[in-house]
Amino acid sequence: MKWIYVIAGIALYIKMMLLPNPVSEMSSPEVMVAIVGETGIPNAVSGIIFRNRLYDTIFEVVVFTLSIMGVRYLLSDEKPSPTIRQFTDQPSIVLARLGATIAALICVELMLRGHLSPGGGFAAGVAGGTAIGLVAITSPAEKMEGIYKRWQVSKLEKLSVLVFIVLAVLTLGGWELPLGEFGGLISGGSIPILNALVAVKVALGSWAAILLFIRYRGLL
């Protein structure tokens, strides 16, 4: 059986080294120009994610949602940790909260302008989750839990997923908003909305996972 694997590996190596790869008739600059023209935004990456391969992006959002549900399921049988490890020295707290402020500002910038500059919804969500995590390790766990429940963050997270899927399906079905003025904040049709929904989903989902790990493991 091992020889079959060895032969298959050698054959694959020969294929990659000797056989030519199929090359598109369009050059890279032409592809970029075509994508930018079709989407109406200068960030071609966001155009690809939220238009050309929107079908894949839908399942990426669903997979992230399932991962958060998996964290809840994994920790559901555990007992809450009696101790929670957090920063206690003032310099570390100040630096962590300063970093949280910067990360939150980056989150808002990428969420609103990710279709115009490098970045996007996933990057914005990661920045937002980082900000929440830095605040969580410098604040009482009860306070973070209270804010999460008071603002019904769990419902907002689920709502953002549902709205994203509905809008994405409509877009795939041929319904599109006007592209607007190229380079403007309100441009690219539904791409800025999808971008913001992904950012909200990833940030709030990260918040849920952070609270669960703090509650049951005592640390992030």
C-alpha positions in Angstrom: 0.0 0.0 0.0 2.9 2.3 0.8 4.3 1.8 -2.7 1.0 3.0 -4.2 1.2 6.2 -2.2 4.9 6.7 -3.3 4.0 6.2 -7.0 1.0 8.5 -6.7 3.2 11.2 -5.1 5.9 10.9 -7.8 3.3 11.0 -10.6 1.8 14.2 -9.0 5.2 15.7 -8.8 6.0 15.0 -12.4 2.7 16.4 -13.5 3.3 19.7 -11.6 6.9 20.0 -12.9 6.5 18.9 -16.5 3.0 19.6 -17.7 2.1 23.2 -18.4 -0.5 24.9 -16.3 -3.6 26.3 -18.1 -3.2 30.0 -18.5 -6.1 32.4 -19.0 -6.2 34.3 -22.2 -6.7 37.5 -20.2 -3.6 39.0 -18.4 -3.7 39.9 -14.7 -4.2 43.7 -15.4 -7.1 43.0 -17.7 -8.8 40.7 -15.1 -8.4 43.4 -12.4 -9.8 46.1 -14.7 -12.8 43.8 -15.6 -13.6 43.1 -11.9 -13.3 46.7 -10.9 -15.5 47.7 -13.8 -18.2 45.1 -13.0 -18.3 45.8 -9.2 -17.9 49.6 -9.3 -15.3 49.7 -6.4 -11.5 50.1 -6.5 -10.9 47.2 -4.1 -10.9 44.2 -6.5 -10.5 41.7 -3.6 -13.8 42.8 -2.0 -15.4 42.6 -5.5 -14.3 39.0 -5.9 -15.4 38.0 -2.4 -18.8 39.7 -2.4 -19.6 39.3 -6.1 -17.6 36.9 -8.2 -17.4 34.2 -5.5 -20.3 35.3 -3.3 -21.5 31.7 -3.3 -18.3 30.6 -1.5 -18.5 33.6 0.9 -22.0 32.5 2.0 -20.7 29.2 3.2 -17.7 30.8 4.8 -20.0 32.9 7.0 -22.1 29.7 7.7 -18.9 27.8 8.7 -17.9 30.6 11.1 -21.4 30.5 12.6 -21.1 26.7 13.0 -17.8 27.1 14.7 -19.2 29.5 17.3 -22.1 27.0 17.9 -19.4 24.3 18.2 -17.7 26.2 21.0 -21.0 26.4 22.9 -21.6 22.7 22.4 -18.0 21.8 23.4 -18.1 23.7 26.7 -21.8 23.1 27.6 -20.9 20.1 29.9 -18.1 21.9 31.7 -18.3 23.7 35.0 -17.5 27.4 35.1 -14.0 28.1 36.2 -13.7 29.3 39.8 -10.9 31.7 38.9 -10.5 34.1 36.0 -7.0 35.2 35.0 -6.8 38.9 33.9 -4.3 41.7 33.8 -4.0 43.4 37.2 -1.0 45.7 36.8 -2.0 49.2 35.6 0.5 49.6 32.8 -0.7 46.4 31.1 -4.3 47.5 31.5 -3.6 50.9 30.0 -1.8 49.4 27.0 -4.5 46.7 26.5 -7.2 49.3 26.4 -5.2 51.6 24.2 -4.8 48.7 21.8 -8.5 48.0 22.0 -9.3 51.5 21.1 -7.0 51.4 18.1 -8.4 48.0 17.0 -12.0 49.3 17.3 -11.2 52.3 15.1 -9.6 50.0 12.5 -12.8 47.8 12.7 -15.0 50.8 11.9 -12.7 52.0 9.2 -12.5 48.7 7.4 -16.2 48.1 7.8 -17.3 51.4 6.3 -14.5 51.8 3.7 -13.3 48.2 3.1 -14.7 48.3 -0.4 -12.6 51.3 -1.3 -9.2 50.4 0.3 -7.3 47.3 1.4 -9.4 45.4 3.9 -12.9 44.1 4.2 -15.6 42.6 6.4 -13.6 39.6 7.6 -10.6 41.8 8.5 -12.9 44.3 10.2 -14.5 41.6 12.2 -11.1 40.3 13.4 -10.2 43.8 14.4 -13.4 44.1 16.3 -13.0 40.8 18.0 -9.5 41.8 19.0 -10.8 45.0 20.6 -13.4 43.0 22.5 -10.8 40.5 23.7 -8.5 43.2 24.9 -11.3 44.8 26.9 -12.4 41.4 28.3 -9.0 40.6 29.8 -8.9 44.0 31.6 -12.6 44.2 32.8 -14.7 42.2 35.2 -16.2 39.1 33.5 -19.7 40.0 35.0 -19.6 43.4 33.4 -18.8 42.0 29.9 -21.5 39.3 30.4 -24.0 42.0 31.5 -23.3 44.2 28.4 -23.6 41.1 26.1 -27.0 40.2 27.5 -28.3 43.8 27.9 -27.7 44.6 24.2 -28.9 41.1 23.1 -25.8 40.6 21.2 -26.6 37.0 20.5 -29.8 38.0 18.6 -27.9 40.7 16.7 -25.3 38.1 15.6 -28.0 35.7 14.3 -29.9 38.5 12.6 -26.7 39.7 10.8 -26.2 36.1 9.4 -29.8 35.9 8.2 -29.8 39.3 6.6 -26.4 38.5 4.9 -27.7 35.2 3.5 -31.0 36.8 2.2 -29.2 39.7 0.6 -26.5 37.4 -0.9 -29.1 35.1 -2.4 -30.9 38.1 -3.9 -27.7 39.3 -5.4 -26.9 35.8 -6.8 -30.4 35.8 -8.2 -29.7 39.0 -10.3 -31.0 41.7 -8.0 -28.5 44.4 -7.5 -28.4 47.9 -6.1 -27.1 50.8 -8.2 -23.3 50.9 -8.4 -23.2 54.6 -7.6 -20.2 56.8 -8.2 -16.9 55.0 -8.5 -14.7 55.5 -5.5 -17.6 57.0 -3.4 -18.5 55.7 0.1 -21.9 54.6 -1.2 -20.9 52.6 -4.3 -20.6 49.1 -5.4 -24.2 48.2 -5.0 -24.8 45.7 -2.2 -21.1 45.1 -1.6 -20.7 47.7 1.2 -23.8 46.2 3.0 -22.5 42.7 2.7 -19.1 43.9 3.9 -20.6 45.5 7.0 -22.8 42.5 7.8 -19.7 40.2 7.7 -17.8 42.5 10.0 -20.7 42.6 12.5 -21.1 38.8 12.4 -17.4 38.1 12.9 -17.0 40.6 15.7 -20.1 39.6 17.6 -19.3 35.9 17.1 -15.8 36.4 18.5 -17.4 38.2 21.5 -19.5 35.1 22.2 -16.6 32.7 22.0 -14.4 35.0 24.2 -17.1 35.1 26.9 -17.5 31.3 26.8 -13.8 30.6 27.2 -13.5 33.1 30.0 -16.5 31.6 31.8 -15.5 27.9 31.5 -11.7 28.0 31.2 -10.9 31.1 33.1 -8.8 32.6 30.4 -8.8 33.3 26.6 
